[in-house]
């Protein structure tokens, strides 16, 4: 039996009846609240004095993108709840989501990667001229600017000059305290490989994402 659990924009986890319809209709308050400060009998994590209303869950498929879905947060919650789940674990999720940490680990492992500059939001807002000078000293235009901890191209921009760089840094800083500025690679190809398993992992055949625009945009 599949038990759907939806997450509203306010962060409420909902189940019971048709939670997806309630999310779409804006009637989130009518569904059982699974997780959060306002614990109910539908609680995902056990709490003293609550009635066991949520059926036992054999395994969870976290079909989530971006913050709280792919950054190890929900994975850590499920670890604490002692509920099996599919996908990457806490460490792999967190490292893969934080692009600055991932790039530092790539460098330590000796992997070839695109030249980049890491920027802190506080640095950008305190001394934007110094940040621009650092980027222009290390990289040639065009460059890509992106929040370090988001996915699906949210907050990503391509900057071809100093003015566009400033605009792109402002946009990325609105989403994250850490920003990645990367050199643009002409005619780049995106090849992806899925890996299944832990002790004896198996890799899938390579797949290629071909964007319809200048760069991949989920919108």
C-alpha atoms as one frame of an Amber mdcrd trajectory, in Angstrom:
protein
   0.000   0.000   0.000   1.349   3.408  -0.979   0.829   6.128   1.638   1.281
   9.586   0.041   2.770  12.331   2.210   2.820  15.868   0.844   4.769  18.880
   2.108   3.154  22.316   1.893   4.934  25.615   1.320   4.748  26.331   5.057
   6.629  23.110   5.790   3.667  21.078   7.066   3.787  17.374   6.233   0.340
  16.120   5.284  -1.270  12.740   4.820  -4.672  11.098   5.129  -7.347  11.221
   2.439  -5.813  12.837  -0.625  -2.993  15.112   0.623  -1.920  16.040  -2.909
  -5.380  17.407  -3.698  -5.368  19.344  -0.434  -1.998  20.846  -1.294  -3.297
  21.896  -4.715  -6.535  23.317  -3.290  -4.844  25.173  -0.457  -6.704  23.147
   2.180  -3.606  21.935   3.977  -5.179  22.331   7.396  -7.747  19.608   6.684
  -5.187  16.821   6.355  -3.363  14.932   9.086  -0.191  16.777  10.130   2.709
  14.303  10.022   5.679  16.307  11.258   6.590  19.568  12.925   6.188  21.484
  16.169   2.407  20.922  16.198   2.591  17.160  16.704  -0.604  15.206  16.118
  -1.667  11.584  16.191  -0.278  11.339  12.640   3.280  11.979  13.883   6.109
  10.475  11.842   8.428  10.569  14.847   7.137   8.936  18.054   5.887  11.211
  20.815   4.632  10.282  24.277   0.856  10.278  24.666  -0.044  10.269  20.968
  -2.265   7.695  19.361  -0.673   5.495  16.693  -2.584   6.641  13.615   0.071
   6.647  10.880   0.509   3.084   9.566   3.909   1.466   9.869   6.099   2.558
   6.966   8.320  -0.094   5.374  10.330   2.309   3.234  10.088   5.941   2.141
  10.720   7.255  -1.364  11.755  10.905  -0.814  10.628  12.286  -4.183  11.902
  15.763  -3.390  14.147  18.308  -5.075  16.384  20.986  -3.661  16.550  22.304
  -0.113  15.315  19.901   2.583  14.857  17.194  -0.037  18.322  16.502  -1.440
  20.606  18.127   1.137  20.584  15.392   3.777  17.975  17.087   5.963  15.056
  14.743   5.361  17.481  11.829   5.168  18.696  12.654   8.685  15.109  12.856
   9.919  14.362   9.414   8.512  17.542   8.042  10.083  16.360   9.344  13.456
  12.929   7.824  12.864  14.633   4.515  11.980  12.696   4.320   8.716  14.441
   2.887   5.618  14.528   5.158   2.570  15.816   5.063  -0.984  18.456   7.333
  -2.458  21.635   8.845  -1.073  22.405   8.913   2.638  22.941  11.971   4.817
  26.611  12.612   3.994  26.367  12.048   0.243  23.242  14.211   0.020  24.755
  17.070   2.017  28.055  17.055   0.123  26.402  16.866  -3.289  24.052  19.741
  -2.481  26.794  22.076  -1.222  28.682  22.807  -4.428  31.571  24.561  -2.666
  32.186  21.592  -0.368  31.857  19.215  -3.319  34.417  21.186  -5.332  36.862
  21.205  -2.424  36.564  17.422  -2.155  36.986  17.045  -5.928  40.206  19.074
  -5.712  41.532  16.954  -2.835  40.789  13.817  -4.855  42.700  15.203  -7.844
  39.673  15.351 -10.133  39.650  17.781 -13.054  36.938  20.404 -12.685  35.922
  23.804 -13.996  37.863  26.730 -12.446  35.763  28.517  -9.850  35.688  31.142
  -7.116  33.754  30.766  -3.872  32.035  33.879  -2.546  30.311  34.502   0.779
  27.199  36.646   0.794  28.625  38.800   3.601  31.751  39.438   1.470  29.670
  40.486  -1.518  27.498  42.849   0.480  30.390  44.312   2.479  32.811  44.942
  -0.409  31.359  44.174  -3.856  34.262  45.810  -5.697  36.749  43.455  -4.031
  34.644  40.415  -4.919  34.360  41.484  -8.561  38.115  42.080  -8.691  38.784
  38.611  -7.254  36.492  36.943  -9.776  37.906  38.869 -12.738  41.466  38.065
 -11.642  40.740  34.333 -11.484  38.267  33.847 -14.334  37.513  35.169 -17.792
  34.013  36.037 -18.959  31.555  34.502 -19.454  30.977  32.903 -16.060  28.120
  31.108 -14.365  26.959  32.302 -10.957  24.882  30.040  -8.732  23.804  29.591
  -5.113  25.924  26.859  -3.532  23.003  24.995  -1.977  20.168  25.020  -4.485
  19.254  22.858  -7.447  17.180  22.862 -10.633  18.929  26.033 -11.870  17.172
  28.230  -9.266  19.145  31.460  -8.880  21.602  30.551 -11.656  22.776  33.207
 -14.129  25.267  33.507 -16.961  27.320  36.706 -16.745  29.168  38.060 -19.780
  30.516  41.259 -18.251  30.982  43.131 -14.972  27.460  44.550 -14.871  25.878
  41.145 -15.428  28.202  39.653 -12.809  26.967  42.118 -10.188  23.339  41.368
 -11.041  23.998  37.631 -10.920  25.731  37.865  -7.539  22.800  39.836  -6.137
  20.401  37.150  -7.345  22.428  34.252  -5.970  22.924  36.033  -2.640  19.158
  36.300  -2.277  19.004  32.494  -2.126  22.108  31.404  -0.226  24.934  32.616
   2.006  27.453  30.785  -0.205  27.888  31.449  -3.927  29.829  29.663  -6.656
  31.231  31.513  -9.682  32.444  29.151 -12.414  34.127  29.619 -15.754  31.734
  28.885 -18.611  32.739  25.934 -20.783  31.806  26.337 -24.465  29.910  23.431
 -25.991  29.866  21.544 -22.692  28.019  18.233 -22.456  26.228  16.922 -19.376
  26.615  13.172 -18.887  24.887  11.475 -15.968  25.283   8.016 -14.457  23.044
   6.519 -11.781  24.510   4.218  -9.139  22.480   1.544  -7.337  23.579  -0.184
  -4.153  25.998   0.306  -1.271  28.470  -2.527  -0.677  28.512  -3.674  -4.315
  27.211  -0.682  -6.299  26.157  -1.018  -9.926  26.384   1.855 -12.411  23.824
   2.513 -15.111  24.605   3.224 -18.740  25.503   6.912 -19.259  22.744   9.325
 -20.174  23.029  12.819 -21.638  20.903  15.875 -20.883  20.538  18.118 -23.927
  19.187  21.560 -22.918  16.876  23.378 -25.258  18.240  26.783 -24.237  21.695
  28.251 -23.638  21.872  26.356 -20.350  19.603  23.921 -18.547  16.632  25.646
 -16.896  13.926  23.650 -15.138  11.383  26.378 -15.954
